[in-house]
Amino acid sequence: MVEGKSILIHRNSGYYKLRFRIEFNFRDAKQYWGLEDFMNLNGIPVNNAANLAFFMVNVSHALMADVRRYNPSFSVHDPKAYFRGSRHVRETLKLLQQKLDLILIQEIFYRITKIRSINFS
């Protein structure tokens, strides 16, 4: 009887771990990727928006997994800030008349992409 209870407890704890992972994915999709923000009433746009939000949750977790090995506090805000900043740098560099030195471009990239990041080192 005791062995059966321990198996049941072990199995249920596995279910709770999965449930919390699902809850965190929903939270991330709402908080960071706009799951709450879309204003569609038709089925296909709602389906597309929900799938895009969960896709972005998965992509962000994959991107963060590598960085978290050496920076455990890296959060969802950091890659968003990095990619937004890199877009600003690319668009700004297109406006320049002359080409800049590669080292200067790298320094500009590094500084601009850190502006809105929280835990980027």
C-alpha positions in Angstrom: 0.0 0.0 0.0 2.8 2.4 0.9 4.6 1.7 -2.4 1.5 2.3 -4.4 1.1 5.7 -2.6 4.7 6.7 -3.4 4.2 5.8 -7.1 1.0 7.9 -7.2 2.6 10.8 -5.5 5.6 10.7 -7.9 3.2 10.5 -10.9 1.1 13.4 -9.6 4.1 15.6 -8.9 5.1 15.0 -12.6 1.6 16.2 -13.6 1.9 19.3 -11.5 5.3 20.2 -13.0 3.8 19.9 -16.4 0.8 22.0 -15.3 3.0 24.8 -14.0 5.1 24.8 -17.2 1.9 25.2 -19.2 0.8 28.0 -16.8 4.1 29.8 -17.2 3.8 29.5 -21.0 0.4 31.1 -20.9 1.7 33.9 -18.6 4.6 34.5 -21.0 2.4 34.5 -24.0 0.1 37.1 -22.4 2.7 39.2 -20.7 5.4 39.4 -23.4 3.9 38.3 -26.7 0.5 40.0 -26.9 -1.9 37.1 -26.4 -4.3 39.4 -24.5 -3.9 42.3 -26.9 -5.3 41.1 -30.2 -8.8 42.4 -31.1 -10.0 39.7 -33.5 -13.4 38.1 -33.3 -13.1 35.6 -36.2 -11.8 32.1 -35.7 -8.8 32.2 -38.0 -7.2 35.5 -36.8 -7.7 34.4 -33.2 -6.0 31.0 -34.0 -3.2 32.8 -35.8 -2.6 35.3 -33.0 -2.6 32.5 -30.3 -0.3 30.3 -32.3 2.1 33.3 -33.0 2.2 34.2 -29.3 3.0 30.6 -28.2 5.5 30.3 -31.1 7.3 33.4 -29.7 7.3 31.9 -26.2 9.1 28.9 -27.6 11.5 30.9 -29.7 12.4 33.2 -26.8 13.0 30.2 -24.5 15.3 28.7 -27.1 17.2 31.9 -27.5 17.5 32.4 -23.7 18.7 28.9 -23.0 22.1 29.5 -24.5 22.6 32.8 -22.8 21.4 31.6 -19.4 24.3 29.2 -19.1 26.6 32.1 -18.4 24.0 34.7 -17.4 21.2 33.0 -15.3 19.3 36.2 -14.8 18.8 36.8 -18.5 15.0 37.5 -19.1 12.6 37.8 -22.0 13.1 41.6 -21.9 16.7 41.2 -22.8 16.4 39.6 -26.3 13.6 41.9 -27.1 15.8 44.9 -26.3 18.7 43.4 -28.2 16.7 42.8 -31.4 14.9 46.1 -31.2 18.2 47.9 -30.7 19.9 46.0 -33.5 17.1 47.0 -35.8 17.6 50.7 -34.8 21.4 50.4 -35.5 20.9 48.8 -38.9 18.4 51.4 -40.0 20.5 54.3 -38.7 23.6 52.9 -40.5 21.7 52.9 -43.7 21.2 56.6 -43.4 24.9 57.4 -43.2 26.7 58.7 -46.2 30.0 57.1 -45.5 30.9 53.6 -44.3 32.1 53.3 -40.7 35.0 51.2 -39.4 33.9 47.7 -38.4 35.2 48.1 -34.8 33.1 51.3 -34.4 30.0 49.6 -35.8 30.5 46.7 -33.3 30.8 49.2 -30.4 27.7 51.1 -31.5 25.9 47.8 -31.8 27.0 46.7 -28.3 26.0 50.0 -26.7 22.6 50.5 -28.5 21.4 46.9 -27.9 22.1 47.3 -24.2 19.9 50.4 -23.7 16.6 48.7 -22.8 18.0 45.4 -21.6 17.7 44.5 -17.9 20.2 41.7 -17.4 22.4 41.9 -20.5 26.1 41.9 -19.7 
